[in-house]
C-alpha cells in the first residue's frame, strides 16, 4: 500500500531542490489503487526554465527519491511544461 506521508516527504525533498531555482513540484495525485503518483513541475517563479534540471534527469531523481520511501511498484507521471504537453 502506498504511504501518503512517504510520497509527501519525497515530493518535499525534490521540491526543495527545485525551489532554489525558482521552480517547485506539486503533488497532483497519489493513488494507492492504481499505484500512480502524478506530479506537476511549476516553473512560474523560475527566471530561466532551462536552468532547472532537465526533464529526464529530474524525472529520474524524483523516481529515486520516491523509490527510497515508497514500498512496492508505482508509476510516476511528471507533467513538465518544458516538454510541450497539452492537457
N, C-alpha and C positions, 0 to 999 in steps of 0.2 A: 504494500500500500504506500502511496506517495505521501510523504510527510510535508505538509504545507509550510511548517516552520523552517524545515531544511531548504525548501525551494526559496523561501523569502530570504534566508541567510545568503544563499549563493547569488541571488539577484542583487542583494545589497552590496555584496563583495565586489561584483563586477561593476555595479553602478558607481561605486566609489572611485574606481579606476577611471571610468568614463567622465565623471564629473570634473576631474582635473583638467579635462579638455573642453569643458562646457557642454558635454553631451550627458545623457542619462539613459537608464534602462528601466522600463516599466513592465511589470508582470501583467499580461492580458488575461491569462487563464492557466491554472494548473489543474488539469482534470484527472483525478485518480482512476476514473472508469476507463478512459482511453489511454492513460499514461502519456498524456500530451502536455507539454509545457510550452506556452506561447508567450513570447516576449516582443516588446516594441522598442526599437532604438529611437531615442528622442534627440534630435540634433538642433533644436530651437536655440539653445544657448551657445552653440559651438561657433566660434568665429570662422573656423575652417573645417568643413565636413571631412575633407581628405586628411586632416591632421589626426582625426580619430582613427583608432585601429582599423585596418582593412576588414571588410565584411567577413571574409573567410576565416581570417585569424581570430577575429572577435567571436565568431560562432564557435570555433574550436575551443577557445579559452572559456567561454560560458559553459559549453558542454562538459569540459573537465571540472569546472567549479561545481556544477550540478552533480556530476558523477561521484565526486568525493563525498557528497552529502545524501543524495537520493538513492535509496536501495532499489535494485532491480532495473529493468529496462524502461526507457522513456523515449519519447520523440520530442526533439527540440525544434520549435518553429520560431525563427527570428525574423521579424519584419524590419528590414533595414532600408530606409528611404533611398539610400545611395544605389540600391540595386534596381531602382526603377519599377518596383512592384506597383500594381494597381489593385485597389480594393482591399 
